[in-house]
């Protein structure tokens, strides 16, 4: 988009609807300025002309009035002086001045007249001699794509990217007028997905009273919009796809409504008071299952959920496996849990940090695991001491044979314990591992193996971080017997979840 625009850009395309009459062209610019009043707070506006040098017509066809395009171009040609007068009036009325040149001499003429934005017509998209001329222009460029295939799209986008040009592309259907079923508005999303760094617009030629397409284009993410404009008089007619000032006013009103309905996609929306109030009455509040004393620690299993809720109450969405609570005053059975009467500890952020570290370590080691595999954070003395004691255990499979991946961060330790039923072998995949096995120290590096038999007491730690496989017989819950009885009595030492990388 032009660098001086921060709002959606609407381009009013005069094309040849000045009819070769400079005074009529000036009237169009002024009348459409009035039509855009009231929309300047939400949209930016450009007014566009078209320019062709006489050399574009083959000399053998000069003056051929039986060929519609040549007749139209010949009858509506303006002198450069008149053309410049229109350009100056466009800027005087507060529009961005814009023009489509169809040949190299017209690119030069536009440069002399200092148009603010250059436009590449659909029929010129991929016209390489003309692209080279545009490539030398120090102005923003907007290109209509029309019938260009993917190969041509990629080539032209690459051409302007490589020249570090500010440019945008527009989905355009070159059928005049375009029927509703031909609009293919979904191409806007296709272009945005294919070229996420390039602003995408919608150049449209449907019937002027069709406002459905503007809603769809806004929803698809278009940032630039273009329509042909004209004013019919007793002397001049306009085509079926050109809008009058009144039709443009209605189109812009529809566009403004579309943006109001669309809202924002740059972050989570701000919720209206009515929306919050409307849903709030149906949200379950947390009530104490039994009386709680000042200082009691409790979790989601110690409350029940019901309606109606009350102000300043813990709600259902405050409860998760990551949250635990401590009462700051007595709370009666069946009473609402007050937000200002508790202390909340939430481990979700810490779990997220641990998961990111594990994902980075696995990635650096080149270890690929099934997405969504079961995983648990083993925090023997709680998450507060996880960086000192703990590990992340990934459960790859557990049948008559079992495989786990164990990830430990630098300087982490795993306390002394034994298994009554399970025999296991450690295979170090990355990093260093020191294992104390029945009083004997083993220092393992990448590739090393060590078997731990049933009822063999063992502890392990790492200096720089480690990833190792634990290959074993079937894993049984509660088969890890720790020397430290504080660990055995700590019921919340594991946080289980699914690992998605």
N, C-alpha and C positions, 0 to 999 in steps of 0.2 A: 504494500500500500504506500501511497505517497507519505513521505516522512513527516509532513506537517499535519497528518490526520490521526486522530486518536479515537474517533467514533466511527461507526459504520459509514462507508462512503457510498453515496447515491449519485450515479452519473446520469445526467439528462442528455441524451444523444440527439442533437439537431440533425446530424447527417446532412442531407441535401434539402431538408424541409424549409430552408430559407428561400428556396425556389429561385436562386440566383438574384434575389432582390435583397440588397443589404438592409433596407429599411424594414422589410418584413422580418429579417433575421434579428434586428435590434429589438423589434417588438416582442419576438419570441423570448429573448433573453430576459426582458423586463417583466413580461407576464408570468414567466415561470419563476422568477424571483419572488413574486407575490405568492405564488402557489406553494413555495417552500417556507414561507413565513410561519412561525409557530412550531417548526421542527428543528431549528438550529441547535436547540439544547440537547437533542438526541442523535442527530445525524450531521455529517459533513456532506457538502455538495460540490460536484464538478459539472461543468457544462462543456459538451464535446462537439467538435466539428469534424468534418472529413475533408481531406485535401488530396487531389490528384493533379499531377502535372499533365499537360496535353500530350507529352511524349508517351504516356501509357497506352494511347490508342495507336494501333498500327496505321502507318500512313495510308495504306490502301483503303482503310475504313473510316478515315476522317470525314465527318459530316454525314455519316450514314444514319439517318433518322429512322430507318426501318429496324434497327437493332436497339432494343429498349435501353440497355445499359449505356450505349454511346449517346443515344438521344437524351437520356436523363443527365449524364455528366456534361454534355455540351450545353444544354439549356440552363443548367443551374450553376455554371462556372462563375466565380467571382474573381475580380482583380485582387492582386495581393494587397492593395491599399484597402479595399473593402473587407477583405478577410482579416486584416490586421485591426480594422475598426471593430469587427465583431469580437475578436479576441480581447481587445482592450475593454469593451463593454462587459464581457463576461467577468473580468476581474474587478471592474468598477462596481458591479452588482454583488460582489462578495463570493462569487463562485471560484473554484479552482479551474484554471483554463486547461483544456485538454483537447487533443486532436489526434485523428488517425491518418497517417500518411500512407499511401499505397505504393509509393515508389521512392527511389533515392533522392531525386530532386525535391520531392515534397518533404522528406526528412530534413534536408538542408533549409528549406523555406521555414519549416516549423522552428528550427533552431534559430534562424535569423529573427523570427517574431517572438522567440523566447517563451513558448508555451511551457506551462509548469509540469505537465504530465504527457507522456507519449503513449499511444495505444496501438497495439498490433491487432489488426482485424483477423478474423478466423481464416479468411482466404489467403492471408499472408503468413500464417503460422508455419514455420519451416521453409519459407522463401529465403534461402541462405544468403544471397546477395543483399536482400533487404535486412536480414538479421544482422549481418555485418555492419550495415549502416546504423541500425539501432544500437549495436554494441559500442559504437563510438559516441553515443549521446550521453551526456552527464545529467540525465533526468530520470525520475522513476518511470518504469514501463509496466503497463498492464497488457496482458495477452489473452485474447479469446482463443479457446482450444478447438471448438466445433468438432470437425471430423478427423482430427489428428489421432493416429493409432498410438499404442503404448510406446513403440520404438521412437516415433517422432516426438511424443511428449517428453520422454526421457532425454532425448538429444537436445531439445530446445531448452529444457530446464537446466541441463548440465551446461549449455552454452552460456546462459546468463549467470549461473552460479560461479562458473570459472572466471568470469569477468567481474565478479563482486558487485554486480548491479542490483540496486533495489528494484525488485519486480514482483508482480502478482500474476496469477492466472485465473481465468474465468471459465466456468462451464457455460457453454453456449450451444444452442441447437439452431442450425442455419436453415430453418424452415420458416417461411414468412407468409402468413402468421403461423405460429406453432400451435398445434392442437394439444389439448391437455394430456393425452396419452403419449405425446412425443417429448414431453418436457424432461423426463429422466433426471429428476432433481437429485436422486441418489448418487449421481456422478459427482456432486459436490463433496460428499463424504468420501467417495473413492479417491478423489484428487487430494483431499486433506490427509488421508491415510497414506497415500503414496508419496506425498511431498510435505511432510509435517512442518517443515521450516518455511513453507511458502504460503502467503495469504491466498485464499481462494474466494472467488466471487461467482455471481450468477448474472449472465447477460441474457435477457429474456425478450422474446418476440411474440408472446401469447396475446390473446385479446385483451385490450386495456382494462376491461371490467373483471378479469380473472384475478382474484386476490388470494385464492387458495395457494397458489405457487409461492407467494412471498412467505406465508406461514411455514411451508415445507422447507424453503431455502434457509430461513432463519434457524429452524430446527436442525438442519443439516450442517450448520456452522458457517454459512456464507458471511463474508465481511464486506463485500463490494456488490453493488447492484446496479444494473444498467437497463434503461428503457428508452425507446425512441419517443420523441416529443414533437408536437406540431400544433399549429392553430389553423383550422379551416376558415376560409373566407369565401366570398362570392367569386374571387379570382382563383384561389388555390384550394385544392383538395388535399387531404392527407390519407395515408394508407391505413389498412385495417389494424396494424399493430402499433401505431403511433398514438400517444396519449395527449389529450387536451390538458390545459392547466387544471380543470376541475377533476379529471380522471387521475392526474398525478397526485392531487391533494388527497383523494380517496385511497390511492395506493400507499402513500406515505402514512396515512392514518392506520391502514391495515398493518404496515410494517412496524409502526410504533406499538400497536397492540400485540403483534407477534413477539417483539422483544420483551414487552412487559410480561407476557405469558411464559416466555422462555426462561426468564430470570438469569441466573448466573451458572456457569460451568467451571469457574476458576477456583472453586472452593465450596465448602458446605454453605448452604443458604442460611440467611438470618430468618428465624421463625417468627411469624407474627404472633401477637398476643392472643388473638382469637384461635389460632391453630394450637398453641400450647394449652390454652384453657379447654379447647374442645376435646383433646385427647387425655388431658390430665385427670379428668373425673373417672376415667375407665382404667387407670393404672393402679396395680395392686401395691398396697403399702405393707411394710414389714411390722409385725407385731410379735412381742415376746411370747414364746411358748410357755416359759416358766418365769418366775421372778428372778431378776438379775440384780446382783449387788454391785455397789461401787467397786471397780477394780476387776470385775469378772471379765474374762476373755471369752468371746463367743463368735460363731460364724453362721453361715446361712442355714445350717441344720438346726440351729437353736431358735429359729424364728418361723412364723407362718405368714403367708401372704393373703391379703383380703382387701375388699373394698367396703365402705368408702375410705379413702385415705384422708389424712389431715395435713395441714401446712407443716413444714419443717420436719418431715418424716422421712426415714430411710425408705427408698422405693425398690421395687423389684430389680430395676436396672443397676442399683448400687451393689447388688449381691452377685458374687461370682466366686469361682474356686480360688481366685487370686486375692480375695478380700478377707480380712479378719478384723474384729472389732473389740474394743475394750470399753466397758461402761464407765462413765465419769460420775454417775450418780445411780441411785437405786431406780430400777424400772420394774413396775408391777407386771404380773402375768396378764396377758391379753392386752397390755397397753402398747400404743405405738412406740416404735424405737425412734427417739428424737435425734436429729442430726447434731444438734448442739449438746447432746448428752452422751456422746461417744467419741472415741478416738478411732480413726480408720487407718489401717495399714493395707496398702494395695501393692501387690508384687507384680502386676502386669507389666509395668515399665521395665523392671529388673529382668523379668523373663524375656522380654523383647530384646534387651541388650545381650543377654546370654545367647539367645537364638542367633543373633547377628554374628557374634564372635564365632560360634560353631559353624555357621554357613560359610564364613570367610575362611576358616581353617580347612574345611572340607574342600572348598574350591581351590585353595592354594595347593592342597595335596593331590588334586585331580581325582577325588573320590566321588563317584556318582551313585546316589541312592534312589530307591523308588520314591516318587513324590507322595507325601501323605503318610509316610512310614511312622509307626508308633515311636514315641520318644518320651523320656522322662528326665527331669532335672533332679538329681540326687543331692540334696542339701542336708548333710548329716546333722548340722547344728543350726539349720535355718539359713535363709537367703542372706541374712546379714553377714554370715561368715563363709558364704559360698566361694569367694575368691581364694579362701584358705583351704577349706575342706569341701570337696564335692566333685561331681563329674556329670556329664551329659551322656545318658545311655540310650542308644538307638536300637530298638528291637527289630532286626531284619526278619528273623523267622524263629519259631519255637515249636518244634515237633519232637520226635524222638531224638533228633539232633537240634542244636540251637546255635544261632549266630547273632551276636550283638556287635555294634561299633561303639566304642567308648572314647569320648573326647574329653581331654583335660586341658585346661588353660595353664599357662606358665605358673609354676610354684604351687600348684594345687596338690592336695594330699587326699588319699582315700584311707580311712581308718582301718585298723586291724579287725578282721572278721574271718569266718569260715563257713563252708557249705556242708550240710549233712548229706544231701542227696546228689549234688551236682559235681561233676568233674569238668574242668575247663582248661583250655590252652590259650595263652595270650600270643598273638602274632602282631608285632609292631609294624604299622604301616607308614608311620611318619613321626619323627621326633624321638624323644628319649624317655625311658621308663625305668625307675628303680623299684624293684620288688623285694620286700623282705618276706621270705617264705620259710616258715618254721625256724626262724632265727638266722637264716642264711640270706645274705644280700646278693641280689642279681642285678647287674646293670645292663639293660637292654637298649639296643639302638635299632634303627630301621632294618626290618627283615628278620629280627630275632624271634625265637619261639621259646615259650616256657609253659610247662604243664603244671597245673595246681590240682592235686588229688583231693578227694573227699576228706573233710575234717582237717585239712592243712590250714593253719592260721597264716594269713597273709595280709599285707598292707602294701600300698604302692603310692608313688609320687613322681612328679616330673619337674624338671628345671625349666626347660624352654617350651613346654607344651607337647602333647602327644595325642596321636590317634592310633588305637589298636583294636584288632578284632578279638573278641572273646568267642571262641568256638567250643561248644560244650555239649553235654547231654542235656536232656530236657530241663528247662528252668522252672522251678516251683516258687510260688509266692511264699514269703516268710521263711525261705531257706538260707537267708543270710543272717548269721548269728554274730553280733558285734561284741567285742570285749567290753566296750563302754556301755553300761546299762542305760545311760542317759539317751543314747541313740536308739536303743531298743524301745524305750518308752516314748519316743517322739513320733507320734502318729502321722504328722504332716511333713515328713522329711522328703517326700517325693511329689513333684508336680508333673502330671502327665498331660501330654498333648500330642498333636500330629505335626510332623515337621514338613513344611512346604518350602522348597528352595527354588 
